[in-house]
Amino acid sequence: MSGRKIHAHKVILSTKSTFFFSSAFTGMWKEGRNGEICLEDGPEIIEAMLRFIYDSDYTIEDGVDTYATPMVFHAKVYSIADKYDVPTLRAHARDKFEQAINTPDFQPAIAEVFSGTPGTNRSLRDVALRTSCSKLKELKELDYFTATIGETSAFAFELIQWLATNYDLSVKTYKCPLYYKVWKAVLNADVEYRCLGCGKAKGKWTPMRATG
């Protein structure tokens, strides 16, 4: 780790991580014989992982200057937890990432999430996708967000899939019971809309869907 040595206890590391237990400290590996393992990840991220293994928490003070934003830092901690198979840290970093969500910091965080985690690991990716969808009206007005979609193909592809799966984007025809005329729109089931004719607000337009 950048020429630095950190002393830790094999037993404690092994109880939190199957990587350290099965790969690093067994007799068949060099690390198991000399009791040392070389980690090539960023020192702040490694320290965050070790701090969590010992204290069940980590702080961001030492890493924010290096990694720009808290969201990026938490995403990198999540990635190292996935790499060294520390499931409790993975869940903890995901929760911290979600709590730290801030629109100006979202772009670099998206890039980190979709470049630093495998597609088979859904947890942090789903947080980013769910947030993108819930704030889509706000985010689509920001140049950096549209640039991120263009530059991060994995994110763009999964965002389309998420929208298609979780939102009904097809145009439907509705008939107001008071106005007696039909109009077409794409409505979100969780939002209250006003009729284009009578102006009456309704929370559920599905029963008013016209057929034929």
Secondary structure, 3 states (H helix, E strand, C coil): CCCCCCCCCHHHHHHHCHHHHHHHCCCCCHHHHHCCCCCCCCHHHHHHHHHHHHHCCCCCCCCHHHHCCHHHHHHHHHHHHHHCCCHHHHHHHHHHHHHCCCHHHHHHHHHHHHHHCCCCCCHHHHHHHHHHHHCHHHHCCCHHHHHHHHHCHHHHHHHHHHHHHHCCCCCEEEECCCCCCEEEECCCCCCCEECCCCCCEECCCHHHECCC
